[in-house]
Amino acid sequence: MAKLVKWLETYILPLAAKLASVKWLVAMRDAFITLLPVTMAGSLAILFNSMINVFKLQWGWDELAHILQPLMIVDNIVWNGTFALFAIYFAISWGYHLGKAFEVNRFVTSIVALIAFVMSITNIVKLKISTEDTVDLKNAVDVSQFSTSGLFTAILFGALGAGLFILIYKARITLKVQSNMPHAEWVALSTLLPSIFAIFVVGIVNYIFQRLTGTYFGSWLLNAIQSPLVKLGQGFGVVLLVTFLVQIFWFFGINGVSVFTPVIDSLWLTPENSNVSAVHSGSHIPFIWVKDSFNVFAWFGGAGGTLILVVAILIFSKRADFRTIAKMSLAPSIFNINEPVLFGLPVIFNPVYLIPFVVAPLANVSLAYWVTKIGWVNPVQIFVPSIMPPIIGPYLACNYDWRAIVLSIVNMIIALFIWMPFVFAADKIASEENNKRNFYMPQY
């Protein structure tokens, strides 16, 4: 342990310290942290809704579910106001913190970033009018692009719009404004030319992209990422590859599970259905790895196994701010909702946590795959709700196999040992940076 911590201090922490001084990364990290109230409220809505569905669909508690229907409606309203518009909130927060980092008007920068994002989304919606026919509705927007699925577009084009505004403003290509003008008018006029320039350049970039590709950037991005993987078959290498890609995408703020849902479903949902059918018919279980295998054996608390990070912080960290976020994130993490810790700590864009965030799930997936293949543990063969806590979830999913409990506990211990030195390292670098600037928590 001492050697590993020393290696981290020698090689990883200096790199992390350099990255921590990059204004763009600091602004992005602060943008995510600012949205912690959004992620917490949305996560609680998901948790309550999922529990009510479990009461009705899994446990048959119809009367209780009926009584809780008003809460379910409220949860849907809360979700529509939080995660359903997350990309919009991020574009605003992203622009604001870029303006703060480069010492230009924060509010104008946030508006330019938001405009740049909105201009880059698809404004044609395909409306299905029958089983075979669809019609294109122009100047219409699919609101799903405003959710986390549009986050990467918000990051790229928000950065482009805000960056151009900052560049032109810093170059003093502005209208000459008298200093004795009212402040609101002074701000509007002094930022007029940089704003117009940035907005029109983003518009031109989008126009050229559409002419060259025949599609909008947001749509192209999803297809370019997903289509090369759709034809891949099942196998250990593919399991590792998808696990790795999901973690990498999540690290950069993109919901990797959502991005690769077509891939995950095409590769592992049909096998899971086959396993469930085999259980009902009493026949041999045909597949060793299915969709829910990731959730029950590797993604404890959500992608990355961040429940184990929360536990590691509560056990080993001496930082009050880290421990506070971990305490707030513990309950959602138990039910596999990890946005509070991903965006609140944050893990996203945090170089200190990159290695364990990727390595821990890979180690867990590897052990679970081969233990299942050997036959020491039943394959996943029963659907379980995504909010089912660790230990209970594997036991039920593997058809009441006590060995699945043992495997999940072993995997959690392995993940804890992987996360532990990086929690120590995060404490150390945060303490060293504390006198210079608060590396993790933004100043307002």
C-alpha positions as CSV (number, residue, x, y, z in Angstrom):
1,M,0.0,0.0,0.0
2,A,2.8,2.4,0.9
3,K,4.6,1.8,-2.4
4,L,1.4,2.3,-4.4
5,V,0.7,5.6,-2.6
6,K,4.3,6.7,-3.2
7,W,3.9,5.8,-6.9
8,L,0.8,7.9,-7.1
9,E,2.5,10.8,-5.3
10,T,5.4,10.6,-7.7
11,Y,3.7,10.1,-11.1
12,I,-0.1,10.7,-10.8
13,L,-0.4,13.6,-8.4
14,P,2.0,15.9,-10.3
15,L,0.0,15.2,-13.5
16,A,-3.3,15.8,-11.6
17,A,-2.0,19.0,-10.2
18,K,-1.1,20.3,-13.7
19,L,-4.5,19.3,-15.0
20,A,-6.1,21.0,-12.0
21,S,-4.5,24.3,-13.1
22,V,-6.1,24.1,-16.6
23,K,-8.9,26.6,-16.6
24,W,-11.1,24.6,-18.9
25,L,-11.0,21.5,-16.7
26,V,-11.6,23.6,-13.6
27,A,-14.5,25.3,-15.2
28,M,-16.0,22.0,-16.3
29,R,-15.6,20.4,-12.9
30,D,-17.2,23.5,-11.2
31,A,-20.0,23.4,-13.7
32,F,-20.9,19.9,-12.7
33,I,-20.6,20.7,-9.0
34,T,-22.9,23.7,-9.4
35,L,-25.6,21.3,-10.7
36,L,-25.5,19.1,-7.6
37,P,-29.0,20.3,-6.5
38,V,-30.4,19.3,-9.9
39,T,-28.8,15.8,-9.7
40,M,-29.8,15.2,-6.1
41,A,-33.5,16.2,-6.7
42,G,-33.7,14.2,-9.9
43,S,-32.0,11.2,-8.3
44,L,-34.5,11.2,-5.4
45,A,-37.4,11.3,-7.9
46,I,-36.0,8.3,-9.8
47,L,-35.5,6.4,-6.5
48,F,-39.1,7.0,-5.3
49,N,-40.6,6.2,-8.6
50,S,-38.7,3.0,-9.0
51,M,-39.7,1.9,-5.5
52,I,-43.3,2.4,-6.2
53,N,-43.0,0.4,-9.4
54,V,-41.4,-2.4,-7.5
55,F,-44.2,-2.4,-5.0
56,K,-46.7,-2.9,-7.8
57,L,-45.0,-4.9,-10.4
58,Q,-42.6,-7.1,-8.4
59,W,-44.2,-7.5,-5.0
60,G,-47.9,-7.2,-5.9
61,W,-48.6,-4.4,-3.4
62,D,-51.2,-2.7,-5.6
63,E,-53.0,-0.9,-2.8
64,L,-49.9,0.7,-1.5
65,A,-48.8,1.7,-5.0
66,H,-52.2,3.2,-5.6
67,I,-52.0,5.3,-2.4
68,L,-48.5,6.5,-3.5
69,Q,-49.7,7.5,-7.0
70,P,-49.7,11.3,-6.2
71,L,-46.0,10.9,-5.1
72,M,-45.3,9.2,-8.4
73,I,-46.9,12.1,-10.3
74,V,-44.8,14.6,-8.3
75,D,-41.7,12.5,-9.1
76,N,-42.4,12.7,-12.8
77,I,-42.8,16.5,-12.6
78,V,-39.5,16.8,-10.7
79,W,-37.7,14.6,-13.2
80,N,-39.0,16.7,-16.1
81,G,-37.6,19.7,-14.4
82,T,-34.2,18.2,-13.6
83,F,-32.6,15.4,-15.6
84,A,-34.9,15.9,-18.6
85,L,-33.3,19.3,-19.1
86,F,-29.8,18.5,-17.7
87,A,-27.9,19.4,-20.9
88,I,-29.5,22.9,-20.9
89,Y,-28.6,23.5,-17.3
90,F,-25.0,22.3,-18.0
91,A,-24.6,24.6,-21.0
92,I,-25.5,27.5,-18.8
93,S,-23.3,26.4,-15.9
94,W,-20.5,25.6,-18.3
95,G,-20.6,29.0,-19.9
96,Y,-20.8,30.7,-16.5
97,H,-17.7,29.1,-15.1
98,L,-15.8,29.6,-18.3
99,G,-16.6,33.3,-18.0
100,K,-15.5,33.2,-14.4
101,A,-12.2,31.4,-15.2
102,F,-11.2,33.8,-18.0
103,E,-12.5,36.9,-16.1
104,V,-15.2,38.0,-18.6
105,N,-18.9,38.6,-18.0
106,R,-20.2,35.3,-16.7
107,F,-23.8,35.8,-17.6
108,V,-23.3,36.7,-21.2
109,T,-20.8,33.8,-21.6
110,S,-23.5,31.4,-20.2
111,I,-26.1,32.7,-22.6
112,V,-23.7,32.4,-25.6
113,A,-22.9,28.8,-24.5
114,L,-26.6,28.0,-24.3
115,I,-27.3,29.4,-27.7
116,A,-24.4,27.5,-29.2
117,F,-25.8,24.2,-27.8
118,V,-29.4,24.8,-28.9
119,M,-28.2,25.7,-32.4
120,S,-26.5,22.3,-32.6
121,I,-29.4,20.0,-31.8
122,T,-31.7,18.4,-34.4
123,N,-34.7,20.4,-35.2
124,I,-36.5,17.8,-37.3
125,V,-38.7,15.2,-35.5
126,K,-39.8,12.0,-37.1
127,L,-43.5,11.4,-36.2
128,K,-44.7,7.9,-36.6
129,I,-48.2,7.9,-38.2
130,S,-48.6,4.2,-38.7
131,T,-46.6,1.0,-38.2
132,E,-44.6,1.6,-41.4
133,D,-45.0,5.3,-42.2
134,T,-43.3,8.4,-40.6
135,V,-43.4,12.0,-41.4
136,D,-40.7,14.7,-40.8
137,L,-41.8,17.6,-38.7
138,K,-39.5,20.6,-39.4
139,N,-38.7,23.2,-36.8
140,A,-39.6,20.8,-34.1
141,V,-37.3,19.6,-31.3
142,D,-37.1,16.2,-29.7
143,V,-36.8,17.2,-26.0
144,S,-34.8,14.1,-25.2
145,Q,-31.8,16.0,-26.7
146,F,-32.0,18.3,-23.7
147,S,-31.4,15.5,-21.2
148,T,-28.1,13.8,-20.4
149,S,-28.1,12.3,-24.0
150,G,-27.3,15.8,-25.2
151,L,-24.5,16.5,-22.7
152,F,-21.6,15.9,-25.0
153,T,-23.1,18.2,-27.5
154,A,-23.5,20.8,-24.8
155,I,-19.9,20.4,-23.7
156,L,-18.4,20.7,-27.3
157,F,-20.6,23.5,-28.7
158,G,-20.9,25.3,-25.3
159,A,-17.1,25.4,-25.3
160,L,-16.9,26.5,-28.9
161,G,-19.4,29.4,-28.4
162,A,-18.1,30.5,-25.1
163,G,-14.5,30.2,-26.2
164,L,-15.0,32.3,-29.3
165,F,-16.8,34.9,-27.2
166,I,-13.9,35.0,-24.7
167,L,-11.3,35.2,-27.5
168,I,-12.9,38.1,-29.2
169,Y,-13.7,39.9,-26.0
170,K,-10.1,39.5,-24.7
171,A,-8.9,40.8,-28.0
172,R,-10.9,44.0,-27.3
173,I,-12.9,43.8,-30.5
174,T,-15.8,45.6,-28.9
175,L,-17.8,48.7,-29.2
176,K,-16.4,51.8,-27.5
177,V,-18.7,52.4,-24.6
178,Q,-18.6,55.4,-22.2
179,S,-17.8,54.5,-18.6
180,N,-20.6,56.7,-17.2
181,M,-23.4,54.6,-18.9
182,P,-25.8,52.5,-16.7
183,H,-24.2,49.2,-15.9
184,A,-26.7,47.0,-17.8
185,E,-26.4,49.1,-21.0
186,W,-22.6,49.0,-20.6
187,V,-22.5,45.2,-20.4
188,A,-24.9,44.8,-23.3
189,L,-23.0,47.1,-25.6
190,S,-19.5,46.0,-24.6
191,T,-20.3,42.3,-25.2
192,L,-22.4,42.9,-28.3
193,L,-19.8,42.2,-31.1
194,P,-18.1,39.2,-29.4
195,S,-21.5,37.6,-28.8
196,I,-22.7,38.1,-32.4
197,F,-19.4,36.8,-33.8
198,A,-19.4,33.7,-31.6
199,I,-23.1,32.9,-32.4
200,F,-22.7,33.3,-36.1
201,V,-19.5,31.3,-36.2
202,V,-21.2,28.4,-34.4
203,G,-24.1,28.7,-36.8
204,I,-21.7,28.5,-39.8
205,V,-20.0,25.5,-38.3
206,N,-23.3,23.7,-37.9
207,Y,-24.4,24.6,-41.5
208,I,-21.2,23.2,-42.9
209,F,-21.5,20.1,-40.9
210,Q,-25.0,19.5,-42.0
211,R,-24.1,20.1,-45.6
212,L,-21.2,17.6,-45.5
213,T,-22.9,14.9,-43.5
214,G,-26.6,15.4,-44.1
215,T,-27.4,15.3,-40.5
216,Y,-27.1,17.3,-37.3
217,F,-24.2,17.0,-35.0
218,G,-26.1,15.5,-32.0
219,S,-27.6,12.8,-34.2
220,W,-24.3,12.1,-36.0
221,L,-22.5,11.7,-32.6
222,L,-24.7,9.0,-31.3
223,N,-24.6,7.0,-34.6
224,A,-20.8,7.4,-35.0
225,I,-20.3,6.1,-31.5
226,Q,-22.8,3.3,-31.5
227,S,-22.9,1.8,-34.9
228,P,-19.3,0.3,-35.0
229,L,-20.1,-1.8,-31.9
230,V,-23.5,-3.1,-32.9
231,K,-22.3,-6.1,-34.8
232,L,-20.0,-7.3,-32.1
233,G,-20.8,-10.7,-30.6
234,Q,-20.8,-12.0,-27.0
235,G,-17.5,-12.9,-25.4
236,F,-15.1,-12.0,-22.7
237,G,-13.3,-9.4,-24.8
238,V,-16.5,-7.7,-25.8
239,V,-17.6,-7.6,-22.1
240,L,-14.4,-6.0,-21.2
241,L,-14.5,-3.6,-24.1
242,V,-18.0,-2.3,-23.4
243,T,-17.2,-2.0,-19.7
244,F,-14.1,0.0,-20.5
245,L,-16.0,2.3,-22.9
246,V,-18.9,2.9,-20.5
247,Q,-16.5,3.9,-17.8
248,I,-14.4,6.2,-20.1
249,F,-17.5,7.9,-21.4
250,W,-18.9,8.4,-17.9
251,F,-15.5,9.9,-16.8
252,F,-15.9,12.6,-19.5
253,G,-19.5,13.4,-18.3
254,I,-21.4,11.3,-20.9
255,N,-23.8,8.7,-19.7
256,G,-22.0,5.7,-21.0
257,V,-24.8,3.3,-20.2
258,S,-27.3,5.5,-22.2
259,V,-24.9,5.9,-25.1
260,F,-24.3,2.1,-25.4
261,T,-27.8,1.0,-24.6
262,P,-28.4,-0.2,-28.2
263,V,-25.2,-2.2,-28.0
264,I,-25.9,-3.6,-24.6
265,D,-29.4,-4.5,-25.5
266,S,-28.5,-6.0,-28.8
267,L,-25.7,-8.1,-27.2
268,W,-27.1,-9.1,-23.9
269,L,-30.9,-8.4,-23.6
270,T,-31.9,-11.2,-25.8
271,P,-29.7,-13.7,-23.9
272,E,-31.2,-12.4,-20.6
273,N,-34.7,-13.1,-22.0
274,S,-33.6,-16.6,-23.1
275,N,-32.3,-17.3,-19.6
276,V,-35.5,-16.1,-18.0
277,S,-37.5,-18.4,-20.4
278,A,-35.2,-21.3,-19.6
279,V,-36.0,-20.9,-15.9
280,H,-39.7,-21.0,-16.5
281,S,-39.4,-24.1,-18.7
282,G,-36.9,-25.8,-16.4
283,S,-34.4,-26.2,-19.2
284,H,-30.6,-25.5,-19.2
285,I,-29.6,-21.9,-18.8
286,P,-28.0,-21.0,-22.2
287,F,-26.0,-17.8,-21.5
288,I,-23.4,-17.0,-18.9
289,W,-23.4,-13.2,-19.4
290,V,-26.5,-11.0,-19.8
291,K,-27.5,-7.4,-19.4
292,D,-28.1,-7.5,-15.6
293,S,-24.7,-9.2,-15.0
294,F,-23.1,-5.8,-15.1
295,N,-25.4,-4.4,-12.5
296,V,-25.3,-7.3,-10.0
297,F,-21.6,-8.1,-10.2
298,A,-19.7,-4.9,-11.1
299,W,-21.7,-1.6,-11.1
300,F,-22.3,-1.5,-7.3
301,G,-24.2,1.8,-6.7
302,G,-24.1,2.6,-10.4
303,A,-21.5,2.6,-13.2
304,G,-18.0,2.5,-11.8
305,G,-19.1,0.8,-8.6
306,T,-19.2,4.2,-6.9
307,L,-21.0,2.8,-3.9
308,I,-17.6,1.4,-3.0
309,L,-16.0,4.8,-3.4
310,V,-18.5,6.3,-1.1
311,V,-17.8,3.6,1.5
312,A,-14.0,4.1,1.0
313,I,-14.4,7.8,1.6
314,L,-16.4,7.3,4.8
315,I,-13.8,4.8,6.1
316,F,-10.5,6.4,5.1
317,S,-11.0,10.0,4.1
318,K,-10.3,12.8,6.6
319,R,-11.6,15.6,4.4
320,A,-14.8,17.0,5.8
321,D,-16.1,18.1,2.4
322,F,-15.5,14.7,0.8
323,R,-17.2,13.0,3.8
324,T,-20.2,15.3,3.6
325,I,-20.8,14.5,-0.1
326,A,-20.3,10.8,0.6
327,K,-22.9,10.9,3.3
328,M,-25.3,12.6,1.0
329,S,-24.6,10.1,-1.7
330,L,-24.8,7.0,0.4
331,A,-28.6,6.4,0.3
332,P,-29.0,7.0,-3.4
333,S,-25.9,4.8,-4.1
334,I,-27.4,1.9,-2.2
335,F,-30.2,1.9,-4.7
336,N,-27.8,2.3,-7.7
337,I,-28.2,6.0,-8.3
338,N,-24.8,7.5,-8.5
339,E,-25.2,11.0,-10.1
340,P,-24.7,12.7,-6.7
341,V,-21.3,11.3,-6.2
342,L,-20.3,11.4,-9.9
343,F,-21.1,15.1,-10.2
344,G,-20.9,16.1,-6.6
345,L,-17.5,14.9,-5.6
346,P,-16.9,14.9,-8.5
347,V,-15.6,11.8,-10.2
348,I,-16.3,13.2,-13.6
349,F,-13.2,14.9,-15.1
350,N,-11.3,14.2,-11.9
351,P,-7.9,12.7,-12.9
352,V,-7.2,11.3,-9.4
353,Y,-10.1,8.9,-9.7
354,L,-9.7,7.9,-13.4
355,I,-7.7,4.7,-12.8
356,P,-10.0,3.1,-10.1
357,F,-13.1,4.3,-11.9
358,V,-12.1,2.2,-14.9
359,V,-10.0,-0.6,-13.3
360,A,-12.4,-1.6,-10.5
361,P,-15.3,-2.5,-12.8
362,L,-12.9,-4.3,-15.2
363,A,-11.6,-6.4,-12.3
364,N,-15.1,-7.2,-11.1
365,V,-16.4,-8.1,-14.5
366,S,-13.4,-10.3,-15.2
367,L,-13.8,-12.3,-12.0
368,A,-17.6,-12.6,-12.3
369,Y,-17.4,-13.7,-16.0
370,W,-15.0,-16.5,-15.4
371,V,-16.5,-17.7,-12.1
372,T,-19.9,-17.9,-13.9
373,K,-18.3,-19.6,-16.9
374,I,-16.7,-22.2,-14.7
375,G,-20.0,-22.9,-13.1
376,W,-19.3,-21.8,-9.6
377,V,-22.1,-19.3,-9.6
378,N,-25.4,-19.4,-11.5
379,P,-25.7,-17.0,-14.4
380,V,-28.2,-14.1,-14.1
381,Q,-31.5,-15.6,-15.0
382,I,-34.2,-13.5,-13.3
383,F,-35.0,-9.9,-14.0
384,V,-34.4,-7.6,-10.9
385,P,-35.2,-3.9,-10.6
386,S,-32.3,-1.6,-11.4
387,I,-32.6,-0.1,-7.9
388,M,-32.1,-3.4,-6.1
389,P,-29.3,-3.0,-3.5
390,P,-26.1,-5.0,-3.8
391,I,-26.0,-8.5,-2.3
392,I,-29.8,-8.7,-2.4
393,G,-29.8,-8.1,-6.2
394,P,-27.3,-10.9,-7.1
395,Y,-29.1,-13.4,-4.8
396,L,-32.4,-12.8,-6.5
397,A,-31.0,-12.4,-10.1
398,C,-29.1,-15.7,-9.9
399,N,-32.2,-17.5,-8.8
400,Y,-31.6,-17.5,-5.1
401,D,-28.0,-18.7,-5.4
402,W,-26.1,-18.0,-2.1
403,R,-22.9,-18.2,-4.1
404,A,-23.8,-15.0,-5.9
405,I,-23.8,-13.2,-2.5
406,V,-20.3,-14.5,-1.9
407,L,-19.1,-13.4,-5.3
408,S,-20.6,-9.9,-4.9
409,I,-19.0,-9.5,-1.5
410,V,-15.6,-10.6,-2.9
411,N,-16.0,-8.2,-5.8
412,M,-16.9,-5.3,-3.4
413,I,-13.8,-6.1,-1.3
414,I,-11.6,-6.1,-4.4
415,A,-13.1,-2.8,-5.5
416,L,-12.5,-1.3,-2.1
417,F,-8.8,-2.2,-2.2
418,I,-8.6,-0.7,-5.7
419,W,-10.3,2.6,-4.6
420,M,-8.5,2.9,-1.2
421,P,-5.1,4.3,-2.2
422,F,-6.8,6.8,-4.6
423,V,-8.9,8.1,-1.7
424,F,-5.7,8.7,0.3
425,A,-4.2,10.4,-2.8
426,A,-7.3,12.6,-3.3
427,D,-7.0,13.7,0.3
428,K,-3.4,14.6,-0.1
429,I,-3.7,16.5,-3.3
430,A,-6.8,18.4,-2.0
431,S,-4.9,19.4,1.1
432,E,-1.9,20.5,-0.9
433,E,-4.0,22.6,-3.2
434,N,-6.1,24.1,-0.4
435,N,-3.9,27.0,0.2
436,K,-3.7,27.9,-3.5
437,R,-7.3,27.3,-4.5
438,N,-10.1,24.9,-3.6
439,F,-9.5,22.2,-6.2
440,Y,-12.8,20.4,-5.8
441,M,-15.3,22.9,-4.5
442,P,-15.9,26.1,-6.6
443,Q,-15.8,29.5,-5.1
444,Y,-18.7,31.9,-5.8
